[in-house]
Amino acid sequence: MKIINPYEHSITIDEELCVGCVICTLACPAKAIRVKDEKAKLIKSGLCIDCGECLRVCPQNAVKAMTSRESEMQGFTVLAALPSPVLYSQFGEMYSPNDILLALKKIGFDYVYDVAVSVEEVFIALNEYLNRKKNVRPLISNFCPAVARLIIKNYPDLIEHIVQIEVPRELSARAIRKKIAEEQNLEFDDIGVFHITPCAAKMISITNPVGSERSNLDGAIAIRDIYLSLINALKEDGDDEILQRSSGVGISWAKGSASKLGLPNRRTLSINGIKDVVKVLDDVESGKLRDIDYIECSICPGGCVGGPLVIQNKHIAARRVETLIEQYGSKSRLNTEQILKRFEMDFLLTKNLWEAQAPDPLDTDLSRALEMMNKIEEILEILPGKQCGACGAPTCHSLAEDIVKGEAKLNDCVFIRNKELENALKRNN
């Protein structure tokens, strides 16, 4: 399997388009972005969780998703597409999920795999996993890469709560790669497997996976980048091949509520949006919610249908998902015994080794770090506490920390600078 360019993060900032408006700086939940020289920069790279909030809010489209380019799909003997169930929600009711999967073949993919089936497999395995891991509650989903990164960076005590079952996209990639290799007598490296994704976080989970050496995928293609090609392909005459095997259970994953149907007899919560996810993780860390079996978390508002790389409005997309659930049923049609047998063979279990990634300390010398902490408090007494972001940092505390690290100056604060100018004018008069 080929490993494509290992991007450090899922976004990049086009400085030619950036006007330094600080909207991304204020939106970033990790406080990783600063505006320097009137341009936004990912200064605190180690804090970034690849949530895509900056991508979502930038009014200038200066924040770009680091998804696979066409050139990265070259050189493979066979190409396989693994579309997120979100893709089914992006088109009108005249197109079925099977029509959309067939359209992917029309635009150049040799194989297409219905990832929603793997969602259903995961929930069958997850129910058994909950039976066996009764001493940890609540368990937390590992579906969203940004949530996983948020936990290992900001909530290390909750790492044991993360579910250790392979995510659907990786499970699908492993299955389709094995199938193609056997059918066509190919080496794994000859097979290009690409995820069709609603968010850039999936790309970084492929190029820089957390807790594992490598992904089963070769890259990720944004839904919005492939949408027009699919629209044109859908207008062409199709064939009778059946590619879609999922029920409404797997499709429901698109709006971040698959646990409702996938774990009908469990006490579950579905939490969408970064602010609500943080609140719930705070509650879990403080010992609350122990009566909940499983929490399904998505950084994007509305679930994955609210991802920054989609075309359709998230509310319309969510309604389309509901229609598909009604059409394809709210119970999985998969053979539970077969899935559990694969679970016993560890095929459904992830090999990830989750480790805490603490932020860089103020200083490696403890006494020096304490001095810097005291200095931060002194600077905060001087700063106005308006949290306006005009200095280029998201909060006054962030600016104070930057100052003690030598990365900013006190008069970067516009209120301090204005006061200095006023005092200078008074002295001159």
C-alpha positions in Angstrom: 0.0 0.0 0.0 1.3 3.4 -0.9 1.5 6.2 1.6 0.8 9.6 0.0 2.3 12.9 1.1 2.0 12.9 4.9 0.5 16.3 5.6 1.0 17.5 9.1 -2.6 18.8 9.3 -5.8 18.7 7.4 -5.9 22.4 6.4 -3.6 25.0 4.9 -4.0 28.8 4.8 -3.7 30.7 1.5 -2.1 33.9 2.6 -3.0 35.6 -0.7 -6.7 35.2 0.1 -6.4 35.8 3.8 -7.2 39.3 5.0 -6.4 38.8 8.7 -10.0 39.1 9.9 -9.3 36.9 13.0 -12.6 35.0 12.5 -10.7 31.7 12.2 -8.6 32.6 15.3 -11.7 33.1 17.4 -13.5 30.0 16.1 -10.6 27.6 16.7 -11.4 25.5 19.8 -7.8 24.5 20.3 -6.5 28.1 20.1 -4.0 27.0 17.5 -4.3 30.0 15.1 -2.7 33.4 15.3 -2.8 36.4 13.0 0.7 37.7 12.4 1.6 40.4 9.9 -2.1 40.6 8.9 -2.2 36.9 7.9 -3.7 33.9 9.8 -1.1 31.2 10.5 -1.3 27.8 12.2 1.3 28.9 14.8 0.4 26.4 17.5 0.5 23.3 15.3 0.8 21.0 18.3 -2.6 22.2 19.6 -4.6 21.7 16.4 -7.1 18.8 16.5 -8.0 19.0 12.8 -11.7 19.8 13.5 -12.1 22.0 10.4 -13.9 24.9 12.2 -11.5 27.4 10.6 -12.4 25.9 7.2 -16.1 26.2 8.0 -16.0 29.9 9.1 -13.5 31.6 6.8 -15.4 34.2 4.7 -12.5 34.5 2.2 -12.1 30.8 1.5 -8.5 31.2 2.5 -8.5 28.0 4.5 -8.1 25.1 2.2 -8.7 21.4 2.9 -5.8 19.1 2.4 -7.6 16.3 0.5 -6.2 14.0 -2.2 -5.3 15.6 -5.5 -5.9 13.9 -8.9 -2.2 13.3 -9.3 -2.2 11.2 -6.1 -4.6 8.7 -7.7 -2.2 7.9 -10.6 0.0 4.9 -10.7 -2.5 2.4 -9.3 -3.6 -0.6 -11.4 -7.1 -0.5 -9.8 -9.0 2.2 -8.0 -11.6 1.7 -5.3 -14.0 4.3 -3.9 -15.3 4.1 -0.3 -18.0 6.8 0.0 -19.1 8.0 3.4 -22.9 7.4 3.8 -23.1 11.2 3.8 -22.8 11.1 0.0 -26.3 9.6 -0.2 -27.7 12.7 1.4 -26.3 15.1 -1.1 -28.7 14.3 -4.0 -32.5 14.4 -4.4 -35.0 11.6 -3.9 -34.8 10.7 -7.6 -31.4 9.1 -7.0 -31.0 6.0 -4.8 -27.9 5.1 -2.9 -27.3 2.3 -5.5 -27.5 4.9 -8.3 -24.9 7.0 -6.5 -22.6 4.0 -6.0 -22.9 3.1 -9.7 -22.1 6.7 -10.7 -18.8 6.4 -8.8 -17.9 3.5 -11.2 -18.9 5.6 -14.2 -16.5 8.4 -13.3 -13.5 6.0 -13.1 -13.5 3.8 -10.0 -13.1 0.1 -10.7 -14.6 -1.0 -7.4 -17.1 0.7 -5.1 -17.8 -0.4 -1.5 -20.9 0.5 0.5 -19.3 1.8 3.7 -22.7 1.9 5.4 -22.5 -1.9 5.6 -19.3 -1.6 7.7 -21.2 0.8 10.0 -23.7 -1.9 10.7 -20.9 -4.5 11.3 -19.3 -2.1 13.7 -22.5 -1.6 15.8 -23.0 -5.4 16.0 -19.5 -5.8 17.3 -19.9 -2.7 19.5 -22.9 -4.3 21.3 -20.7 -7.3 22.2 -17.8 -5.0 23.1 -20.1 -3.2 25.6 -21.0 -6.5 27.2 -17.4 -7.3 27.7 -16.2 -3.9 28.9 -18.7 -3.3 31.7 -16.2 -1.6 34.0 -15.8 1.5 31.8 -18.7 3.9 31.3 -19.5 5.7 29.2 -17.6 4.4 26.2 -16.9 7.0 23.6 -17.0 6.6 19.8 -13.8 6.7 17.7 -15.6 7.5 14.4 -14.6 11.2 14.3 -10.8 11.7 14.0 -11.1 15.2 15.5 -12.8 13.9 18.6 -10.1 11.3 19.0 -7.4 14.0 18.8 -9.3 16.2 21.1 -9.3 13.4 23.8 -5.7 12.5 23.5 -4.6 16.1 23.7 -7.0 17.6 26.2 -8.6 14.7 28.0 -5.9 12.0 28.5 -7.8 10.4 31.4 -10.6 9.5 29.0 -8.4 7.5 26.6 -9.6 4.3 28.2 -13.1 5.3 27.3 -12.4 5.3 23.5 -13.9 2.3 21.7 -11.2 0.0 20.4 -13.1 -1.2 17.3 -12.0 -0.4 13.8 -13.8 2.6 12.3 -16.1 1.7 9.3 -13.9 3.4 6.6 -10.8 1.5 7.7 -12.8 -1.8 8.0 -14.2 -1.3 4.5 -10.7 -0.4 3.1 -9.2 -3.6 4.5 -12.1 -5.7 3.1 -12.1 -4.2 -0.4 -8.3 -4.3 -0.7 -8.2 -8.0 0.2 -11.1 -8.8 -2.2 -9.5 -7.0 -5.1 -6.1 -8.6 -4.4 -7.6 -12.1 -4.5 -9.8 -11.5 -7.5 -7.2 -9.9 -9.7 -4.0 -11.4 -8.3 -2.6 -8.0 -7.4 -0.3 -6.8 -4.7 -1.8 -4.4 -2.2 0.4 -1.6 -3.4 -1.2 -1.9 -6.9 -4.7 -1.0 -5.4 -5.6 2.6 -4.7 -8.4 2.9 -2.1 -9.9 6.3 -1.6 -12.5 7.6 0.9 -15.1 10.0 -0.4 -15.3 12.3 2.6 -17.4 15.2 4.1 -14.5 16.5 6.1 -10.8 17.1 5.9 -10.1 15.3 9.3 -10.5 12.0 7.5 -7.5 12.9 5.3 -5.2 13.5 8.3 -6.5 10.2 9.8 -5.1 8.5 6.7 -1.8 10.4 6.3 -1.0 10.8 10.0 -3.2 8.2 11.8 -3.4 8.5 15.6 -2.2 5.4 17.4 -1.3 3.3 14.4 1.5 3.1 11.9 -0.5 3.3 8.8 -4.1 3.5 7.4 -5.7 1.0 5.1 -6.7 3.9 2.8 -4.5 5.7 0.3 -6.3 9.1 0.5 -9.6 11.0 0.8 -11.5 13.0 -1.8 -13.8 15.8 -0.8 -17.5 15.3 -1.6 -17.7 18.8 -3.1 -14.8 18.1 -5.4 -16.4 15.1 -6.9 -20.1 16.3 -6.8 -20.4 17.7 -10.3 -18.9 14.7 -11.9 -21.3 12.5 -10.1 -24.3 14.7 -11.1 -23.3 14.2 -14.8 -22.8 10.5 -14.3 -26.2 10.1 -12.6 -27.9 11.5 -15.8 -26.4 8.7 -17.9 -28.2 5.4 -18.4 -27.2 2.9 -15.7 -27.0 -0.8 -15.3 -28.7 -3.3 -13.0 -25.7 -4.1 -10.8 -26.6 -4.0 -7.1 -23.8 -2.4 -5.0 -25.8 -1.1 -2.0 -26.4 -3.6 0.7 -26.9 -1.4 3.8 -30.1 -0.8 5.7 -31.2 2.5 7.3 -29.0 1.7 10.3 -25.7 2.2 8.4 -27.1 5.2 6.5 -28.1 6.9 9.8 -24.4 7.3 10.6 -24.4 10.3 8.3 -26.2 12.5 10.8 -24.3 11.3 13.8 -27.1 9.3 15.3 -26.4 5.7 14.3 -26.3 4.5 17.9 -30.1 5.1 18.2 -30.7 2.4 15.6 -27.4 0.4 15.9 -27.7 0.0 19.7 -31.5 0.1 20.3 -31.3 -1.5 23.8 -28.5 0.6 25.1 -28.4 3.9 26.9 -26.7 6.2 24.3 -26.1 9.8 23.6 -25.5 11.4 20.2 -23.5 14.7 20.5 -22.7 16.9 17.5 -20.8 20.2 17.3 -17.5 21.1 19.0 -19.0 23.1 21.8 -21.4 20.4 22.9 -18.8 17.7 22.5 -16.4 19.7 24.9 -19.2 20.1 27.4 -20.0 16.4 27.4 -16.3 15.4 27.7 -16.0 17.8 30.6 -18.9 16.0 32.3 -17.4 12.6 31.6 -14.0 13.7 33.0 -15.7 14.9 36.2 -17.3 11.5 36.7 -20.7 12.2 35.4 -22.8 10.2 32.8 -21.7 6.9 34.2 -25.3 5.7 33.6 -24.7 6.1 29.9 -23.3 3.1 27.9 -22.1 4.8 24.8 -21.6 8.4 23.5 -21.4 9.0 19.8 -19.5 12.2 19.2 -19.1 14.3 16.0 -17.2 17.6 15.8 -19.4 18.8 13.0 -22.7 20.4 13.8 -25.6 18.1 12.8 -23.2 15.2 12.4 -21.2 14.4 9.3 -23.9 15.9 7.1 -22.6 19.2 8.6 -19.0 18.6 7.4 -17.2 21.5 5.7 -16.6 19.6 2.5 -20.3 18.8 1.6 -22.6 20.5 -0.9 -26.0 20.2 0.6 -27.4 22.2 3.4 -27.1 20.1 6.6 -30.8 20.3 7.5 -31.9 19.2 4.0 -29.3 16.5 4.0 -30.5 15.3 7.5 -34.1 15.1 6.2 -32.9 13.1 3.2 -31.2 10.6 5.6 -34.4 10.3 7.5 -36.2 9.4 4.3 -33.6 6.8 3.4 -34.0 5.3 6.9 -37.7 5.0 6.3 -37.1 3.4 2.9 -34.4 0.9 3.8 -35.5 0.1 7.3 -34.4 0.7 10.9 -33.0 -2.9 11.5 -29.8 -4.3 10.1 -30.1 -7.3 7.7 -26.6 -8.6 8.4 -25.9 -12.0 9.9 -25.1 -11.2 13.5 -23.4 -14.6 14.1 -21.0 -14.1 11.2 -20.1 -10.6 12.4 -19.4 -11.8 15.9 -17.2 -14.6 14.6 -15.1 -12.0 12.8 -15.1 -10.0 16.1 -13.7 -13.0 17.9 -10.9 -13.3 15.3 -9.9 -9.7 16.0 -10.8 -8.6 12.5 -13.1 -5.9 13.8 -10.8 -4.8 16.6 -8.4 -1.9 16.0 -4.7 -2.3 16.6 -4.5 1.4 17.7 -2.4 2.3 20.7 -3.8 5.5 22.0 -1.4 7.6 23.9 -1.8 11.0 25.5 -0.3 13.9 23.6 0.2 16.6 26.2 0.7 20.2 25.0 4.2 21.6 25.1 5.1 22.9 28.5 5.9 26.6 29.1 9.4 25.4 29.8 11.1 22.1 30.5 12.6 23.6 33.7 9.9 23.5 36.4 11.1 26.6 38.3 11.3 28.5 35.0 7.8 27.3 34.0 6.4 28.5 37.4 8.0 31.9 36.9 6.4 32.1 33.5 3.0 31.2 34.9 3.3 34.0 37.4 4.3 36.4 34.7 1.2 35.4 32.7 -1.0 36.3 35.6 0.8 39.6 36.0 0.2 40.4 32.3 -3.5 39.4 32.6 -3.9 42.0 35.2 -2.8 44.6 32.7 -4.7 43.3 29.7 -8.3 44.5 29.3 -9.9 41.0 29.2 -12.1 41.8 26.2 -11.2 38.5 24.4 -11.7 40.4 21.1 -8.9 38.8 19.1 -7.8 42.1 17.6 -4.2 41.3 18.8 -4.1 38.2 16.6 -4.5 35.8 19.5 -7.9 34.3 20.4 -7.9 35.3 24.0 -6.1 37.6 26.4 -4.7 34.5 28.1 -3.3 33.3 24.8 -1.7 36.7 24.2 -0.2 36.7 27.7 1.3 33.2 27.1 2.6 34.3 23.8 4.2 37.3 25.4 6.1 35.3 28.0 7.3 32.9 25.3 8.7 35.9 23.4 6.2 35.3 20.5 4.2 38.6 21.0 4.5 42.0 22.6 2.3 43.7 25.2 1.4 46.5 22.8 0.0 44.0 20.3 -3.1 44.6 22.3 -4.9 47.5 20.5 -6.2 48.8 23.8 -2.7 48.9 25.3 -1.3 50.5 22.1 -4.1 53.1 22.1 -3.3 54.0 25.7 0.4 54.3 24.9 -0.5 56.7 22.0 -2.7 58.8 24.2 0.0 59.1 26.8 2.5 60.0 24.2 0.2 62.7 22.8 -0.3 64.1 26.3 3.4 64.3 26.9 4.0 66.0 23.6 1.3 68.6 24.4 
